[in-house]
Structure formats: C-alpha cells, structure tokens
Amino acid sequence: MNGLERDLEEIKNSLGTLSRQVGGNNFLVTGGAGFIGSWFCDALISMGGRVVCVDNLSSGDEKNIEHLKREKKFKFMKVPVEKFEPEEKFDFIVHMASIASPPLYQKFPIETLDSGVIGTKRMLELAAKQKVKSFLFTSTSEIYGNPPEEMVPTPESYYGYVNSFGPRSMYDESKRCAEAYCYSYWKQFGVPVRVARIFNTYGPRLDTKNPTGYGRALIKFVYLAINDRPINIYGNGEQTRSFCYITDQVAGLLKLLLKTGINGEVFNIGSDDEVSINNLIRAILRLTNSSSKLINTRPAYDITDDPTRRKPDITKAKKILQWGPNMGLEGGLEKTIRWVKAGKD
Ligand SMILES: NC(=O)c1ccc[n+]([C@@H]2O[C@H](COP(=O)([O-])OP(=O)(O)OC[C@H]3O[C@@H](n4cnc5c(N)ncnc54)[C@H](O)[C@@H]3O)[C@@H](O)[C@H]2O)c1
C-alpha cells in the first residue's frame, strides 16, 4: 500500500458503515481538480463510486486527478460550473467549485462571485430536477468575517461580521449568498442540502499550481522553508488559525454528505487546535531544518479585513456526525513536508 492508499483507507475506516453507501452511486463533484476536491474524488473512487468531476482549472490542477483518469468510473469535464450541461443522472452532488485564495479572488472578483452565486443556483436546480439523495455545499469560515473575541471558538449559530464592500467581499458574500440559495432550495423545493463551513485545511495538493503565489499561508511557508527562502509575516504574526489535515476534512465532508436525517443543516468542519502564525512558522522551520529569514513587508494583495482569530466550535459535528480531527498539526506538517520534498507537485 502506498501513502495515498493508506490515507484513503483511513478515511474509509472513519466512515464506518456509511462507506457502504458510496459503491454503485453516481457523484457529481464540482471543483474536483482542486485540493479538497481531488482528495474527495479519490475517496469516492476508492470506495466504488462513479464520479464526474467538473472543473475549469482556474485554480485547480489537472495533475491532481491525472491518476484518476485511468479509472473507468471517473470522468473529467473541463468546463465552468455555470455552463455545465449534465449527460447523466446523479445520486449525489458535491459543489466545491470556487476560487478560494485571496490573491486569486481579488484578481478575478466577478468570476468568484459567478461561481459562488450563479454556479450554486445552477447546481441546486440540477439537484432539484434530478431529485438527488443529498447535496453538499462547501462554504467557509470566512462567512463569519472577523468575529469578536467572545465568538471564538465560533459556533454555527453566529451570524458573522462581514464587510460586503471590500477586498474579501467577492468571496465572503458569494458564499453567504450561496448558503442562502441552499436554504431556499431546501425550503421551497425540498432539496436535501447540507452546508459545510470549512476552516483552514492543508495537506498534499494544496495550491499545487502556484504554492507560493496563491496566498494560502501554510503551504507557502513550507515551500519557502524547504528552499531556505525568506518568509514574509503579515502584521505581528499573532493572528491565529486552526489547521485541519486533509484526510480529516474529507472524512468530515463525506459524513456530512452521506448521513441521513440532516437535511438543511450547517456544520463547521475544521480543527479546533488554534495556533498563531508565528508558532506555525516556528514549527515549519524546525521540521524542515530551514535557514529561512523572517521578513515583514507588505504582501502583494490586500489583507484588509483579514480575521484576527479563527477557531471553530465543532461540538455539533462531534455530536451529530461523530466526527472530529484525528491528525495533530505536527503529524500533518510532517506528511505535507515529505510530499513537497518528494516533488509531487
Ligand atoms: N482549503 C481550505 O482551507 C478551505 C477553507 C474554506 C473553504 N474552502 C472551500 O472548499 C472548496 C475547495 O477549496 P480548495 O481549497 O480545494 O480550493 P482549490 O482552489 O484547490 O479548489 C477549487 C476548485 O474549483 C475550481 N473552480 C473555481 N471556479 C470554478 C468554476 N467557475 N467552474 C468550475 N470549477 C471552478 C478550481 O479550478 C479548483 O480546482 C471551495 O469551495 C472553498 O471555498 C476551502
């Protein structure tokens, strides 16, 4: 068994009997050539599902799914989700297509809004027409904006403190609008929607195409540290994030998709192990034995409205999905570093 197969086996084991619902079913995964999407496709294929992956490769990378193209049960369609015309009937729809990193969504704000709003509406229409068994939308912790101290850890019941007219608004508000569409298609047409509010997730394949340019901190630090290049810290580095390893994330999303009796529910899926950016960098430098210098210059994109603290309250996922993260930060970093060093990009 290679490393990927072992990880997929772990995901399957954590699903318990739910994994039996995958085999023989047809899945549509939008954004399936991206980081989380490609892992999701891998997991479904390994459990006997049939997968149609729709992706326009705006931030995803065909390399992430190259190995899957050999599988008979896997089909890749390079098309924007807003224009996707289905040729088959789906049992499950997982809608992940979205530009997800700040420099990219600031560069392509209209496209970001379109995939979030028009793309989500189109996928929900399809779900209603095809009467799917369940529909999973991947939302984000960004819909909470920059919560006040008393709202960290942040529960699903918190409404958010979000700037609708600023450099993050094209992403944050498109996800908020998409959630409202999910709610409305559930209420009006009974579409069995489930919403995952994903908190920072990392691991192999994150930003494969442009790891140092897409702005997702952890993978950028790993690449820079391995190459002994300077690492830029924005602000004082005391801002926090809670990083979830990819296998835990995919297991949580699969549970949310496959479990019955949770239509119309929203779940935070992420790690609740909060770490400051300074401490994250220290850990990466130590694990890579790096001599990278730390610098403090203005980033190439606008970091206004960047949240100060980010940590989910995952009580609901623990109780209802019987899900929680298993991988600690150090273990996940080691795996990620090994993967980057092996040049699997
Ligand atoms: N990784 C995280 O930490 C994180 C955190 C919060 C939310 N999310 C959400 O999870 C989902 C997956 O994120 P990811 O980290 O894998 O990002 P990613 O950029 O690796 O994957 C997103 C994929 O969507 C594709 N895409 C974008 N717009 C599209 C369109 N209009 N039509 C078709 N395909 C399109 C991209 O090419 C890419 O392959 C996204 O919805 C993102 O908002 C991720």
PDBQT file of the ligand as one rigid body, heavy atoms in Angstrom, charges set to zero:
ROOT
HETATM    1  N1  LIG A 401      -8.841  24.738   1.731  1.00  0.00    +0.000 N 
HETATM    2  C1  LIG A 401      -9.414  25.467   2.650  1.00  0.00    +0.000 C 
HETATM    3  O1  LIG A 401      -8.793  25.751   3.662  1.00  0.00    +0.000 OA
HETATM    4  C2  LIG A 401     -10.840  25.941   2.511  1.00  0.00    +0.000 A 
HETATM    5  C3  LIG A 401     -11.367  26.718   3.550  1.00  0.00    +0.000 A 
HETATM    6  C4  LIG A 401     -12.675  27.161   3.456  1.00  0.00    +0.000 A 
HETATM    7  C5  LIG A 401     -13.460  26.802   2.383  1.00  0.00    +0.000 A 
HETATM    8  N2  LIG A 401     -12.921  26.053   1.380  1.00  0.00    +0.000 N 
HETATM    9  C6  LIG A 401     -13.800  25.722   0.247  1.00  0.00    +0.000 C 
HETATM   10  O2  LIG A 401     -13.586  24.377  -0.166  1.00  0.00    +0.000 OA
HETATM   11  C7  LIG A 401     -13.713  24.278  -1.584  1.00  0.00    +0.000 C 
HETATM   12  C8  LIG A 401     -12.452  23.665  -2.168  1.00  0.00    +0.000 C 
HETATM   13  O3  LIG A 401     -11.353  24.527  -1.873  1.00  0.00    +0.000 OA
HETATM   14  P1  LIG A 401      -9.841  24.141  -2.161  1.00  0.00    +0.000 P 
HETATM   15  O4  LIG A 401      -9.054  24.573  -1.010  1.00  0.00    +0.000 OA
HETATM   16  O5  LIG A 401      -9.780  22.745  -2.621  1.00  0.00    +0.000 OA
HETATM   17  O6  LIG A 401      -9.515  25.153  -3.349  1.00  0.00    +0.000 OA
HETATM   18  P2  LIG A 401      -8.952  24.858  -4.819  1.00  0.00    +0.000 P 
HETATM   19  O7  LIG A 401      -8.715  26.175  -5.448  1.00  0.00    +0.000 OA
HETATM   20  O8  LIG A 401      -7.817  23.902  -4.757  1.00  0.00    +0.000 OA
HETATM   21  O9  LIG A 401     -10.185  24.123  -5.496  1.00  0.00    +0.000 OA
HETATM   22  C9  LIG A 401     -11.294  24.784  -6.054  1.00  0.00    +0.000 C 
HETATM   23  C10 LIG A 401     -11.512  24.237  -7.443  1.00  0.00    +0.000 C 
HETATM   24  O10 LIG A 401     -12.628  24.878  -8.039  1.00  0.00    +0.000 OA
HETATM   25  C11 LIG A 401     -12.297  25.127  -9.416  1.00  0.00    +0.000 C 
HETATM   26  N3  LIG A 401     -13.149  26.226  -9.880  1.00  0.00    +0.000 N 
HETATM   27  C12 LIG A 401     -13.144  27.520  -9.481  1.00  0.00    +0.000 A 
HETATM   28  N4  LIG A 401     -14.113  28.208 -10.104  1.00  0.00    +0.000 NA
HETATM   29  C13 LIG A 401     -14.741  27.324 -10.936  1.00  0.00    +0.000 A 
HETATM   30  C14 LIG A 401     -15.823  27.418 -11.843  1.00  0.00    +0.000 A 
HETATM   31  N5  LIG A 401     -16.472  28.568 -12.024  1.00  0.00    +0.000 N 
HETATM   32  N6  LIG A 401     -16.200  26.307 -12.526  1.00  0.00    +0.000 NA
HETATM   33  C15 LIG A 401     -15.546  25.123 -12.347  1.00  0.00    +0.000 A 
HETATM   34  N7  LIG A 401     -14.520  24.986 -11.499  1.00  0.00    +0.000 NA
HETATM   35  C16 LIG A 401     -14.124  26.062 -10.796  1.00  0.00    +0.000 A 
HETATM   36  C17 LIG A 401     -10.819  25.454  -9.405  1.00  0.00    +0.000 C 
HETATM   37  O11 LIG A 401     -10.180  25.291 -10.661  1.00  0.00    +0.000 OA
HETATM   38  C18 LIG A 401     -10.315  24.466  -8.364  1.00  0.00    +0.000 C 
HETATM   39  O12 LIG A 401      -9.930  23.241  -8.955  1.00  0.00    +0.000 OA
HETATM   40  C19 LIG A 401     -14.019  25.672  -2.105  1.00  0.00    +0.000 C 
HETATM   41  O13 LIG A 401     -15.410  25.796  -2.253  1.00  0.00    +0.000 OA
HETATM   42  C20 LIG A 401     -13.515  26.571  -0.988  1.00  0.00    +0.000 C 
HETATM   43  O14 LIG A 401     -14.214  27.783  -0.963  1.00  0.00    +0.000 OA
HETATM   44  C21 LIG A 401     -11.625  25.622   1.416  1.00  0.00    +0.000 A 
ENDROOT
TORSDOF 0
